[in-house]
């Protein structure tokens, strides 16, 4: 995360780390090892930062419930990555061994479930039903997104609408929850909460498409191997747009990758990625990013607030806009 954005919330993130560690601590040695490892690999904290930015739109001081919400959202995100690594049989995460590679799939799945349940129980002693329902709903939506990905992930038949159904639940829903929780815990009105919820969803859609572009761009790996989506047989938007205009032989090659039980050959992936980058798929994705980002920015003026947190527009651009779109 850009230091200029993180530094604004230096005090808040010191407290956030305390809440996060408190919610995941346990006496179970196996779980403690896994949870300590997850905390040590905690990445950019994009989602808690989005929550704090939204909270600061409506309140100068960050409330206790905002810290709890931010910690729980980061836990939800971390558990989803644990489960993703198991489903994808991933051996690495951000350049380090994945938790499932170190402790095995069974231990990691159970640890993820335990982390989620235990942290929710600890967080809601004050019985805030609205906040609890908000966070449980996003867990449900993300699970539905994973199931839809399994259901729709058949090439070349997956449609753009189905792709957006998946990312709306898996990625955009959590961004929306960050903004909704940030506004709710700051005491925003119902109308303002609904506006920032839609704003977060637009940012999340742009964020995911930007991530898709990173996957097909050899110059930007951002800790993620080039072409990883195709290797793991996950559809992304550049590939989907490419398939719409691909020749029959190109469609057959991609379909063969998805249908084969064996990992695709490196040369085949390189060939497909080169074809994607030579097509109009990437410019089309950038237009989509621009559309969703501009939708999100336009909603800031609908909030009817006198001031906004420093650099909030720059932060929105940083997390959701590809460099070529800026």
VENQUI-V620696 format. One record per residue. N is the residue number from 1. RES is the residue in three letters. SS is DSSP state (helix for helix, strand for strand, loop for the rest). OMEGA is omega in whole degrees, -180 to 180 (NA if undefined). BURIAL is # if it has 24 or more other ideal C-beta (glycine too) atoms within 12 Angstrom, else .. Layout:
BEGIN
n: {N N}
res: {RES RES}
ss: {SS SS}
omega: {OMEGA OMEGA}
burial: {BURIAL BURIAL}
END
This chain:
BEGIN
n: {1 2 3 4 5 6 7 8 9 10 11 12 13 14 15 16 17 18 19 20 21 22 23 24 25 26 27 28 29 30 31 32 33 34 35 36 37 38 39 40 41 42 43 44 45 46 47 48 49 50 51 52 53 54 55 56 57 58 59 60 61 62 63 64 65 66 67 68 69 70 71 72 73 74 75 76 77 78 79 80 81 82 83 84 85 86 87 88 89 90 91 92 93 94 95 96 97 98 99 100 101 102 103 104 105 106 107 108 109 110 111 112 113 114 115 116 117 118 119 120 121 122 123 124 125 126 127 128 129 130 131 132 133 134 135 136 137 138 139 140 141 142 143 144 145 146 147 148 149 150 151 152 153 154 155 156 157 158 159 160 161 162 163 164 165 166 167 168 169 170 171 172 173 174 175 176 177 178 179 180 181 182 183 184 185 186 187 188 189 190 191 192 193 194 195 196 197 198 199 200 201 202 203 204 205 206 207 208 209 210 211 212 213 214 215 216 217 218 219 220 221 222 223 224 225 226 227 228 229 230 231 232 233 234 235 236 237 238 239 240 241 242 243 244 245 246 247 248 249 250 251 252 253 254 255 256 257 258 259 260 261 262 263 264 265 266 267 268 269 270 271 272 273 274 275 276 277 278 279 280 281 282 283 284 285 286 287 288 289 290 291 292 293 294 295 296 297 298 299 300 301 302 303 304 305 306 307 308 309 310 311 312 313 314 315 316 317 318 319 320 321 322 323 324 325 326}
res: {UNK UNK UNK UNK UNK UNK UNK UNK UNK UNK UNK UNK UNK UNK UNK UNK UNK UNK UNK UNK UNK UNK UNK UNK UNK UNK UNK UNK UNK UNK UNK UNK UNK UNK UNK UNK UNK UNK UNK UNK UNK UNK UNK UNK UNK UNK UNK UNK UNK UNK UNK UNK UNK UNK UNK UNK UNK UNK UNK UNK UNK UNK UNK UNK UNK UNK UNK UNK UNK UNK UNK UNK UNK UNK UNK UNK UNK UNK UNK UNK UNK UNK UNK UNK UNK UNK UNK UNK UNK UNK UNK UNK UNK UNK UNK UNK UNK UNK UNK UNK UNK UNK UNK UNK UNK UNK UNK UNK UNK UNK UNK UNK UNK UNK UNK UNK UNK UNK UNK UNK UNK UNK UNK UNK UNK UNK UNK UNK UNK UNK UNK UNK UNK UNK UNK UNK UNK UNK UNK UNK UNK UNK UNK UNK UNK UNK UNK UNK UNK UNK UNK UNK UNK UNK UNK UNK UNK UNK UNK UNK UNK UNK UNK UNK UNK UNK UNK UNK UNK UNK UNK UNK UNK UNK UNK UNK UNK UNK UNK UNK UNK UNK UNK UNK UNK UNK UNK UNK UNK UNK UNK UNK UNK UNK UNK UNK UNK UNK UNK UNK UNK UNK UNK UNK UNK UNK UNK UNK UNK UNK UNK UNK UNK UNK UNK UNK UNK UNK UNK UNK UNK UNK UNK UNK UNK UNK UNK UNK UNK UNK UNK UNK UNK UNK UNK UNK UNK UNK UNK UNK UNK UNK UNK UNK UNK UNK UNK UNK UNK UNK UNK UNK UNK UNK UNK UNK UNK UNK UNK UNK UNK UNK UNK UNK UNK UNK UNK UNK UNK UNK UNK UNK UNK UNK UNK UNK UNK UNK UNK UNK UNK UNK UNK UNK UNK UNK UNK UNK UNK UNK UNK UNK UNK UNK UNK UNK UNK UNK UNK UNK UNK UNK UNK UNK UNK UNK UNK UNK UNK UNK UNK UNK UNK UNK UNK UNK UNK UNK UNK UNK UNK UNK UNK UNK UNK UNK}
ss: {loop loop helix helix helix helix helix helix helix helix helix helix helix helix helix helix helix helix helix helix helix helix helix helix loop loop loop loop helix helix helix helix helix helix helix helix helix helix helix helix loop loop loop loop loop helix helix helix helix helix helix helix helix helix helix helix helix helix loop loop loop loop loop helix helix helix helix helix helix helix helix helix helix helix helix helix helix helix helix helix helix helix helix helix helix helix helix helix loop loop loop strand strand loop loop strand strand loop helix helix helix helix helix loop helix helix helix helix helix helix helix helix helix helix helix helix helix helix helix helix helix helix helix loop loop loop loop loop helix helix helix helix helix helix helix helix helix helix helix helix helix helix helix helix helix helix helix helix helix helix helix helix loop loop loop loop loop loop loop helix helix helix helix helix helix helix helix helix helix helix helix helix helix helix helix helix helix helix helix helix helix helix helix helix helix loop loop loop loop helix helix helix helix helix helix helix helix helix helix helix helix helix helix helix helix helix helix helix helix helix helix helix helix helix helix helix loop loop loop loop loop loop loop loop loop loop loop helix helix helix helix loop loop loop loop loop helix helix helix helix helix helix helix helix helix loop loop helix helix helix helix helix helix helix helix helix helix helix helix loop loop loop loop loop loop helix helix helix helix helix helix helix helix helix helix helix helix helix loop loop helix helix helix helix helix helix helix helix helix helix helix helix helix helix helix helix helix helix helix helix helix helix helix loop loop loop loop loop loop loop loop helix helix helix helix helix helix helix helix helix loop loop loop loop loop loop}
omega: {179 -175 -178 178 -178 -175 179 -176 -178 179 -178 -177 173 177 178 180 178 179 -178 -179 -179 -177 -177 -177 -177 177 179 -173 -179 180 -179 179 -179 -178 176 180 179 -179 -179 -179 -180 -168 -169 -179 180 -174 174 180 176 178 -179 178 -180 179 -177 174 -172 -177 178 -180 178 -176 -180 -178 177 177 178 -180 -180 180 180 178 177 176 177 179 -179 179 178 177 175 -178 177 -179 177 -179 -177 -176 -177 180 -178 174 -178 175 178 177 176 179 -179 177 -178 -173 179 -175 -176 -179 -177 178 180 178 178 179 -180 -180 -179 -177 -177 -179 178 179 -179 -173 -169 171 -177 173 173 -174 -179 -179 180 180 179 -176 177 179 -178 174 178 -178 180 177 177 178 178 180 177 179 177 -177 -173 -168 180 -180 1 -171 -178 -178 177 179 179 176 -179 173 -179 -174 176 -179 -173 -173 -174 -180 -180 174 178 179 177 -178 180 -179 179 180 -178 -178 177 178 178 178 179 180 179 179 179 180 -178 176 177 178 179 179 178 178 -180 177 178 -180 -177 179 175 178 177 179 177 -177 -179 -178 -178 -178 -176 176 175 -179 -179 -178 178 178 -176 -179 -180 178 -180 178 176 179 171 -171 178 179 180 179 179 -178 -179 -176 -175 174 -180 -180 178 177 180 180 -180 179 179 178 -177 -175 -175 176 -179 176 -179 178 -178 -178 180 178 178 -179 -179 -180 177 179 178 -177 178 -178 177 -178 -178 176 178 178 -180 176 178 178 -179 180 -177 178 -180 173 -179 -179 -178 -178 178 -179 180 -175 179 175 -175 -180 177 178 -180 173 -177 178 177 178 178 179 -177 -175 -169 -173 175 -176 -177 -180 -175 NA}
burial: {# . . . # # . . # . . # # . # # # . # # # . # # . . . . . . # . . # # # # # # . # # . # # # # # # # # # # # # # # # # . . # # . # # # # # # # # # # # # # # # # # # # # # # # # . # . . # . . . . # # # . # # . # . # # . # # # # # # # # # # # . . # # . . . # . . # # . # # . . # # . # # # . # # . # # . . # # . # # . # . # . # # # # # # # # # # # # # # # # # # # # # # # # # . # . . . # # . # # # # # # # # # # # # # # # # # # # # # # # . . . . . . # # # # # # # # # # # # # # # # # # # # # . # . . . # . . # # # . # # . . . . . # . . . . # . . # # . # # # . # . # # . # # # . # # # . # # # # # # . # # . . # . # . . . # . . # # . # # # # # # # # . . # .}
END
